[in-house]
Amino acid sequence: MMIVLVHELGHFLCAILLNIPVDKICLYPFGGISKFKNKINIPLKHEFLILIMGPLTQIIFMLVIKNYLPFTYQEIFLIYNRNILMFNLLPVYPLDGGKLFNILLAFRMSYRKSFQSSLFFSLLVVLFLFVFLLKDMKLNLFLLILLLLFRIYEEYKRRKVYQEKFLLERYLEPNHFKKRCRVEKVTEFRRDYQHIVKGSTRYYTEKEVLEKKFHHHKNMI
């Protein structure tokens, strides 16, 4: 629990420094999670820093314990720390490694494509782990793999909700990203970019397209 708390405090402190609202830190028997009130459309570099500070803080904590704070069960403690760190950096969403992989994809892909690609890759990694560990599979590993599969499935079911939230945020709070790109539909919208949308007769601004989309939904309601 101490290792997990230190890890989550790394995320927490970095978020505070970047003025990202923090809701709470939850600790569970199988790990922990920092819940933020941040929006999807925060700069990618900010989200990257928040994510990477968890593992980095954990590594620093491990080095301090190893070199300056010896105690009776230090070796077991360091093994737990290393195992938790390696597990959390697996490229499986929603672990930190999976989220970092998603961010790297988002630098080159649309929000929708990067998210779905990271989920597909996560599924492949978990299935590979299952096959690789099948011969020596223990109950705790089996349950852990089932939990990861369940979380991937849950995130996949929410993919359309996340996409709508991504677009709604941009509609309600227009951003001021300096980079621009031309697209043909809203599903090609990317993070950190303003968009020009190609129509049948002319180009439309992102604001015009989103106003039409959400004004239509409002009228339907």
NUTISE-684787 format. One record per atom (N, C-alpha, C): residue in one letter; y negated, z, x negated. Coordinates in steps of 0.2 Angstrom, whole numbers, plus 5000, padded with zeros to 4 digits. Atoms other than C-alpha are relative to their C-alpha. Layout:
N
AYZX
...
//
This chain:
221
M500650004996
M500050005000
M499450004996
M500649995005
M498850044985
M499949934998
I500050075003
I499249864978
I499649965005
V500350044994
V498849784995
V499350015001
L500749984999
L497249884997
L499649974995
V500450035006
V496649834980
V499949935001
H500150074999
H496949654984
H499549985005
E500450024994
E496149655001
E499250024998
L500649985002
L494649754993
L499649944996
G500350055004
G494349604981
G499749955005
H500350054995
H494149484996
H499450035004
F500649974996
F493049615005
F499450004996
L500649995004
L491849644991
L499749934998
C500350075001
C491649454987
C499749985006
A500450024993
A491249425006
A499450045001
I500649964999
I489949565006
I499549974995
L500550035005
L489149484990
L499749935003
L500250074998
L489049314999
L499850005007
N500249994994
N488449395015
N500449975006
I499550024995
I489949345025
I500250075004
P499849944996
P490249475039
P500750025000
V499349985001
V491849575037
V500150055006
D499849964994
D492649645053
D500450064998
K499649945002
K494049755046
K500649984995
I499550015004
I495449775033
I500650035004
C499449984997
C497249785041
C500550014995
L499549995005
L498649855031
L500750015004
Y499450004997
Y500449825037
Y500650024995
P499549995005
P502149865030
P500249944996
F499950065004
F502349685024
F499449974997
G500650025003
G500649665018
G499350025003
G500649984997
G498849665023
G499649945001
I500450054998
I497449555029
I499350025001
S500749994999
S495549555028
S499749955006
K500250044994
K494749495045
K499349994999
F500750015001
F493049415043
F499749975007
K500350034994
K491849355056
K499649944998
N500350065002
N491449205046
N500249945004
K499950074996
K491349025054
K500449964995
I499650055003
I492448885049
I499649964995
N500450055004
N490948785042
N499650034995
I500349975006
I490448905028
I500249954994
P499950045006
P490348815011
P500750014997
L499350005003
L492048775004
L500050054994
K500049965006
K491548854987
K500050075002
H500049934998
H491149014996
H500750035002
E499349984997
E492849025005
E500550004994
F499650005006
F493648984988
F499950064996
L500149945004
L492849124979
L500250065004
I499849954996
I493249244993
I500850014999
L499250005000
L495149194993
L500250024993
I499849995006
I495249194974
I499950074997
M500149935002
M494549364972
M500550055001
G499449964998
G496049444980
G500550014994
P499650005005
P497249394967
P499750024993
L500449985006
L495949414953
L500050074999
T500149935000
T495649594958
T500650034998
Q499449985001
Q497449624958
Q500350004993
I499850015007
I497749554941
I499650054995
I500449955004
I496349664934
I500250075001
F499749944999
F497049814942
F500650014997
M499450005003
M498749774935
M499950014992
L500249995007
L497949764917
L499850074999
V500349935001
V497049924919
V500650055000
I499449964999
I498650014925
I500450004993
K499550015005
K499649944911
K499750024993
N500349985007
N498449974896
N499650075000
Y500449945001
Y497450124901
Y500250065005
L499849954995
L498350224915
L500750015000
P499250005000
P500150254910
P500250065005
F499849944996
F501150364922
F500849995001
T499250005000
T503050394926
T500349945002
Y499750064997
Y503450254937
Y499649934999
Q500450065001
Q502250124929
Q500449945000
E499650065000
E503649994926
E500149985007
I499850024993
I504149994944
I499449985004
F500650024997
F502349984949
F499849934998
L500250075003
L501949834938
L500549955003
I499550054997
I503549744945
I499849995007
Y500250014993
Y502949774963
Y499449965000
N500650035000
N501249714958
N500149934999
R499950075002
R501849554950
R500449965006
N499650034995
N503049514964
N499649985006
I500450014995
I501749534977
I499549954999
L500450055003
L500549434967
L500349935001
M499750075000
M501749284965
M500249985007
F499950024993
F502249294983
F499449975004
N500650024997
N500549284989
N499749944998
L500350075003
L500049134978
L500549945002
L499650054998
L501449034986
L499649955004
P500450054996
P500748874993
P500249995007
V499750004993
V501248925011
V499450045004
Y500549984995
Y499948945025
Y500350055004
P500749985002
P499249075029
P500050054994
L500149965006
L499549165012
L499449974996
D500650025004
D498149155000
D500149934996
G499850065004
G499049014990
G500049945005
G500050054995
G499248915006
G499349985002
K500750014999
K497348935010
K499749974995
L500350035005
L496848894993
L500249924999
F499750075000
F497948734994
F499649965005
N500450034994
N497048695011
N499349984998
I500750015002
I495348715003
I500049944995
L500050065004
L495748594989
L500149935003
L499950064996
L496348465001
L499449995004
A500650014996
A494748495011
A499449974996
F500550035004
F493748434997
F500049925000
R499850075000
R494548264999
R500149975007
M499850024994
M495048255017
M499650035006
S500349974994
S494448285035
S500350075001
Y499749934998
Y494648465042
Y500649995003
R499450014997
R495948405053
R500649984996
K499450025005
K497048315040
K500250054995
S499949955005
S496848445027
S500450065003
F499649944997
F497448585039
F500749985002
Q499350024998
Q498948485046
Q500449994994
S499650025007
S499448425028
S500250074997
S499949945003
S499348605022
S500650045004
L499549974996
L500448665036
L500749964999
F499450045002
F501748525033
F500350024993
F499849985006
F501748565015
F500350074999
S499749944999
S502048745019
S500750015002
L499350014998
L503548705029
L500549984995
L499650035005
L504248605015
L500250054995
V499949955005
V504048745003
V500550065003
V499649954997
V504848875015
V500749985000
L499350035000
L506348765018
L500349994993
F499750015007
F506548734999
F500250074998
L499849935001
L506548924997
L500650025003
F499449994996
F507848945010
F500649974997
V499550035003
V508948825002
V500250024993
F499949975007
F508648884985
F500350074999
L499849935000
L508949064989
L500750015005
L499549994995
L510349035002
L500650034997
K499449985003
K511749074990
K500050084999
D500149925001
D511049254986
D499650035005
M500549984995
M510149275002
M500150075002
K499949934997
K509849455007
K499650015006
L500349994993
L509249525024
L499250004999
N500749995000
N507449565018
N499749934999
L500250075001
L507249385011
L500049965006
F499950044994
F507949305026
F499550025006
L500549984995
L506749405038
L499349984997
L500650025003
L505349365026
L499949925001
I500050074998
I505749175028
I499949995007
L500150014993
L505849185046
L499350025002
L500749984998
L504149275047
L499549944998
L500450065002
L503349135037
L500149945004
L499950054995
L504149005048
L499650015006
F500449984994
F503449095063
F499349994999
R500750005001
R501749105056
R499749934999
I500150085001
I501748915051
I500049975007
Y500050034993
Y502248875069
Y499450035004
E500549974997
E500948995076
E499349964998
E500650045002
E499548905066
E500049935002
Y499950074997
Y500248735071
Y499850005007
K500250004993
K500048775089
K499350015001
R500749985000
R498248835086
R499649944997
R500450055004
R497748675077
R499549975004
K500550034995
K496848595092
K499450055001
V500549954999
V495948755095
V499550014994
Y500450005006
Y495348765077
Y499649944999
Q500350065000
Q494848585078
Q499450005004
E500650004996
E493748615093
E499550054998
K500449955002
K493048775086
K499649974994
F500450035006
F492548675070
F499549965002
L500550054998
L491648545080
L499550045004
L500549964996
L490848675092
L499550044996
E500449965004
E490148775078
E499549954997
R500550055003
R489348615071
R499549985006
Y500450024994
Y488648575089
Y499550065001
L500449944998
L487948755092
L499550024994
E500449985006
E487248785074
E500149944995
P500050065004
P486848615066
P499950034992
N500149985007
N487148635047
N499549954996
H500450045004
H486148565033
H500349984993
F499750025006
F487348505021
F499749934997
K500350065003
K486648375009
K500449944999
K499650065000
K488148265007
K500149975007
R499950034994
R488448135020
R500649954999
C499550055001
C489848015024
C500049975007
R499950034994
R490247885037
R500750005003
V499449994997
V491647905049
V500049965007
E499950044994
E492347815065
E500150045006
K499849964995
K492847965075
K499950084998
V500149935002
V492548155076
V500650034996
T499449975003
T494348195070
T500049994992
E500150015007
E493748125053
E499550044997
F500649965003
F492348255051
F500350044995
R499849965005
R492448345035
R499550064999
R500449945002
R491848515029
R499549984994
D500550015005
D490248525018
D499749935001
Y500350064999
Y489648355025
Y499749995007
Q500350024994
Q488448285038
Q500349935001
H499650064998
H489248135047
H499549945003
I500250054996
I488647965053
I500649965003
V499450034996
V489847895066
V499949935002
K500050084998
K490147705068
K500249995007
G499850024993
G490047645086
G500149935000
S499950074999
S490347475093
S499449964999
T500650045001
T488547425092
T499550034995
R500549975005
R487647545081
R500350074997
Y499849945002
Y487847705071
Y499750065003
Y500249944996
Y487647875079
Y500050064995
T500049945004
T487148045071
T500550045002
E499549954998
E488348185071
E499750045006
K500349974994
K487148275083
K500149975006
E500050044994
E487148135095
E500750005003
V499350004998
V489048125095
V500350065003
L499849934998
L489348315097
L499750025007
E500349994994
E488048325111
E500349965006
K499650044995
K488948185121
K500750035001
K499349974999
K490648275118
K499950065004
F500049944997
F490148445123
F499650005007
H500350014993
H488948395137
H500449985005
H499550024995
H490348305145
H500450055002
H499649954999
H491448455144
H499650055005
K500449954996
K490048565151
K499949985008
N500050034993
N489848445166
N500650015004
M499449994996
M491648455170
M500150075002
I499949934998
I491648645170
I499550015006
//
